Amino acid sequence: KDLIGWDYAATACGQPWGCYAQVPGHSRRSGLELAGHYRVSPRLDLAAAYTYTDNSVSTGWAAVAHHDLTVTATGEITEALSGDMSAHYVADRPDGMEDYAVVNASLSYDFGAGRTGYLRVENLFDKEYQTNKGYGTSDRAFYVGLRASF
């Protein structure tokens, strides 16, 4: 009861494209979440997480995807260089939204003394998709940086 969700038709917040609003009636969501981790070798780990959501919402516009799967491989390439790659797949979405899969990857280099350099690529294959109806996501994006802890 009293779920708050995005309403494209609401204008109470002063925006013509909608805003968060109270979902009338009762909402019910249930499902299953599974997660696992497997050490393939001392230098390679695999992990996966899956969520199945069965939702029934009185108005229909607060529904979420039924299937959400992420698979990640993390590896140590050398003593100082490590990397990971993950694939995220979302399917059976509400409101006729298309399923999508997106891949992200990163490399990190440990310079020692609490300093790490990194290169991260999000949306590696430049997939065009939306996580919410009407809101686009970034094209392929590169991030380069240096982390320090002291």
TORKOL-4160 file (C-alpha; in steps of 0.2 Angstrom, whole numbers, padded with zeros to 4 digits, m for minus):
150
<pt num="1" X="0000" Y="0000" Z="0000"/>
<pt num="2" X="0006" Y="0018" Z="m0003"/>
<pt num="3" X="0019" Y="0014" Z="m0016"/>
<pt num="4" X="0028" Y="0029" Z="m0023"/>
<pt num="5" X="0033" Y="0027" Z="m0042"/>
<pt num="6" X="0035" Y="0037" Z="m0058"/>
<pt num="7" X="0019" Y="0044" Z="m0066"/>
<pt num="8" X="0022" Y="0051" Z="m0083"/>
<pt num="9" X="0005" Y="0060" Z="m0082"/>
<pt num="10" X="0008" Y="0068" Z="m0065"/>
<pt num="11" X="0011" Y="0087" Z="m0065"/>
<pt num="12" X="0011" Y="0091" Z="m0047"/>
<pt num="13" X="0029" Y="0093" Z="m0046"/>
<pt num="14" X="0028" Y="0107" Z="m0060"/>
<pt num="15" X="0037" Y="0097" Z="m0073"/>
<pt num="16" X="0027" Y="0093" Z="m0089"/>
<pt num="17" X="0035" Y="0076" Z="m0092"/>
<pt num="18" X="0029" Y="0068" Z="m0075"/>
<pt num="19" X="0035" Y="0066" Z="m0058"/>
<pt num="20" X="0035" Y="0054" Z="m0043"/>
<pt num="21" X="0018" Y="0051" Z="m0036"/>
<pt num="22" X="0008" Y="0039" Z="m0025"/>
<pt num="23" X="0002" Y="0024" Z="m0034"/>
<pt num="24" X="m0016" Y="0021" Z="m0030"/>
<pt num="25" X="m0022" Y="0005" Z="m0023"/>
<pt num="26" X="m0012" Y="m0010" Z="m0017"/>
<pt num="27" X="0005" Y="m0016" Z="m0025"/>
<pt num="28" X="0012" Y="m0033" Z="m0024"/>
<pt num="29" X="0029" Y="m0039" Z="m0029"/>
<pt num="30" X="0037" Y="m0055" Z="m0025"/>
<pt num="31" X="0051" Y="m0065" Z="m0033"/>
<pt num="32" X="0067" Y="m0074" Z="m0031"/>
<pt num="33" X="0085" Y="m0068" Z="m0030"/>
<pt num="34" X="0100" Y="m0080" Z="m0033"/>
<pt num="35" X="0118" Y="m0076" Z="m0032"/>
<pt num="36" X="0134" Y="m0086" Z="m0034"/>
<pt num="37" X="0153" Y="m0085" Z="m0035"/>
<pt num="38" X="0166" Y="m0097" Z="m0041"/>
<pt num="39" X="0184" Y="m0096" Z="m0040"/>
<pt num="40" X="0190" Y="m0104" Z="m0057"/>
<pt num="41" X="0208" Y="m0102" Z="m0052"/>
<pt num="42" X="0219" Y="m0091" Z="m0040"/>
<pt num="43" X="0218" Y="m0077" Z="m0053"/>
<pt num="44" X="0201" Y="m0079" Z="m0060"/>
<pt num="45" X="0183" Y="m0077" Z="m0052"/>
<pt num="46" X="0166" Y="m0079" Z="m0059"/>
<pt num="47" X="0150" Y="m0072" Z="m0051"/>
<pt num="48" X="0132" Y="m0071" Z="m0057"/>
<pt num="49" X="0116" Y="m0064" Z="m0049"/>
<pt num="50" X="0099" Y="m0067" Z="m0056"/>
<pt num="51" X="0082" Y="m0059" Z="m0050"/>
<pt num="52" X="0065" Y="m0064" Z="m0055"/>
<pt num="53" X="0051" Y="m0052" Z="m0050"/>
<pt num="54" X="0033" Y="m0056" Z="m0051"/>
<pt num="55" X="0024" Y="m0040" Z="m0049"/>
<pt num="56" X="0006" Y="m0035" Z="m0050"/>
<pt num="57" X="0002" Y="m0016" Z="m0048"/>
<pt num="58" X="m0015" Y="m0009" Z="m0049"/>
<pt num="59" X="m0011" Y="0005" Z="m0061"/>
<pt num="60" X="0002" Y="m0005" Z="m0071"/>
<pt num="61" X="0015" Y="0010" Z="m0072"/>
<pt num="62" X="0025" Y="0005" Z="m0057"/>
<pt num="63" X="0030" Y="m0013" Z="m0064"/>
<pt num="64" X="0048" Y="m0019" Z="m0066"/>
<pt num="65" X="0056" Y="m0031" Z="m0077"/>
<pt num="66" X="0053" Y="m0049" Z="m0074"/>
<pt num="67" X="0071" Y="m0055" Z="m0077"/>
<pt num="68" X="0087" Y="m0047" Z="m0072"/>
<pt num="69" X="0104" Y="m0056" Z="m0074"/>
<pt num="70" X="0122" Y="m0050" Z="m0072"/>
<pt num="71" X="0137" Y="m0061" Z="m0075"/>
<pt num="72" X="0155" Y="m0055" Z="m0070"/>
<pt num="73" X="0172" Y="m0061" Z="m0073"/>
<pt num="74" X="0186" Y="m0054" Z="m0062"/>
<pt num="75" X="0204" Y="m0058" Z="m0065"/>
<pt num="76" X="0222" Y="m0054" Z="m0060"/>
<pt num="77" X="0232" Y="m0052" Z="m0076"/>
<pt num="78" X="0249" Y="m0048" Z="m0067"/>
<pt num="79" X="0254" Y="m0044" Z="m0049"/>
<pt num="80" X="0249" Y="m0026" Z="m0052"/>
<pt num="81" X="0236" Y="m0027" Z="m0067"/>
<pt num="82" X="0219" Y="m0033" Z="m0064"/>
<pt num="83" X="0203" Y="m0032" Z="m0074"/>
<pt num="84" X="0184" Y="m0037" Z="m0075"/>
<pt num="85" X="0171" Y="m0038" Z="m0087"/>
<pt num="86" X="0152" Y="m0039" Z="m0084"/>
<pt num="87" X="0137" Y="m0042" Z="m0094"/>
<pt num="88" X="0119" Y="m0036" Z="m0088"/>
<pt num="89" X="0104" Y="m0043" Z="m0096"/>
<pt num="90" X="0086" Y="m0037" Z="m0093"/>
<pt num="91" X="0071" Y="m0045" Z="m0100"/>
<pt num="92" X="0052" Y="m0046" Z="m0100"/>
<pt num="93" X="0050" Y="m0028" Z="m0096"/>
<pt num="94" X="0033" Y="m0018" Z="m0094"/>
<pt num="95" X="0025" Y="m0006" Z="m0106"/>
<pt num="96" X="0032" Y="m0015" Z="m0121"/>
<pt num="97" X="0050" Y="m0009" Z="m0117"/>
<pt num="98" X="0063" Y="m0019" Z="m0126"/>
<pt num="99" X="0074" Y="m0031" Z="m0118"/>
<pt num="100" X="0093" Y="m0026" Z="m0117"/>
<pt num="101" X="0110" Y="m0032" Z="m0113"/>
<pt num="102" X="0125" Y="m0021" Z="m0109"/>
<pt num="103" X="0143" Y="m0025" Z="m0107"/>
<pt num="104" X="0155" Y="m0015" Z="m0096"/>
<pt num="105" X="0174" Y="m0018" Z="m0093"/>
<pt num="106" X="0188" Y="m0011" Z="m0083"/>
<pt num="107" X="0207" Y="m0012" Z="m0080"/>
<pt num="108" X="0216" Y="m0007" Z="m0064"/>
<pt num="109" X="0235" Y="m0005" Z="m0061"/>
<pt num="110" X="0242" Y="m0005" Z="m0044"/>
<pt num="111" X="0256" Y="0008" Z="m0043"/>
<pt num="112" X="0259" Y="0004" Z="m0024"/>
<pt num="113" X="0259" Y="0015" Z="m0009"/>
<pt num="114" X="0239" Y="0016" Z="m0010"/>
<pt num="115" X="0239" Y="0023" Z="m0028"/>
<pt num="116" X="0229" Y="0014" Z="m0042"/>
<pt num="117" X="0226" Y="0019" Z="m0060"/>
<pt num="118" X="0211" Y="0013" Z="m0069"/>
<pt num="119" X="0202" Y="0013" Z="m0086"/>
<pt num="120" X="0184" Y="0009" Z="m0087"/>
<pt num="121" X="0173" Y="0007" Z="m0102"/>
<pt num="122" X="0154" Y="0007" Z="m0099"/>
<pt num="123" X="0142" Y="0001" Z="m0113"/>
<pt num="124" X="0157" Y="m0007" Z="m0122"/>
<pt num="125" X="0147" Y="m0012" Z="m0138"/>
<pt num="126" X="0138" Y="0005" Z="m0139"/>
<pt num="127" X="0121" Y="m0002" Z="m0136"/>
<pt num="128" X="0106" Y="0010" Z="m0137"/>
<pt num="129" X="0094" Y="0006" Z="m0123"/>
<pt num="130" X="0083" Y="0014" Z="m0110"/>
<pt num="131" X="0082" Y="0009" Z="m0092"/>
<pt num="132" X="0066" Y="0019" Z="m0090"/>
<pt num="133" X="0054" Y="0024" Z="m0104"/>
<pt num="134" X="0058" Y="0040" Z="m0112"/>
<pt num="135" X="0075" Y="0041" Z="m0104"/>
<pt num="136" X="0090" Y="0037" Z="m0115"/>
<pt num="137" X="0107" Y="0030" Z="m0108"/>
<pt num="138" X="0124" Y="0035" Z="m0112"/>
<pt num="139" X="0133" Y="0029" Z="m0127"/>
<pt num="140" X="0149" Y="0020" Z="m0125"/>
<pt num="141" X="0159" Y="0030" Z="m0111"/>
<pt num="142" X="0177" Y="0029" Z="m0106"/>
<pt num="143" X="0183" Y="0034" Z="m0088"/>
<pt num="144" X="0201" Y="0036" Z="m0084"/>
<pt num="145" X="0207" Y="0040" Z="m0066"/>
<pt num="146" X="0219" Y="0038" Z="m0052"/>
<pt num="147" X="0214" Y="0033" Z="m0035"/>
<pt num="148" X="0224" Y="0036" Z="m0019"/>
<pt num="149" X="0222" Y="0031" Z="m0001"/>
<pt num="150" X="0232" Y="0039" Z="0013"/>
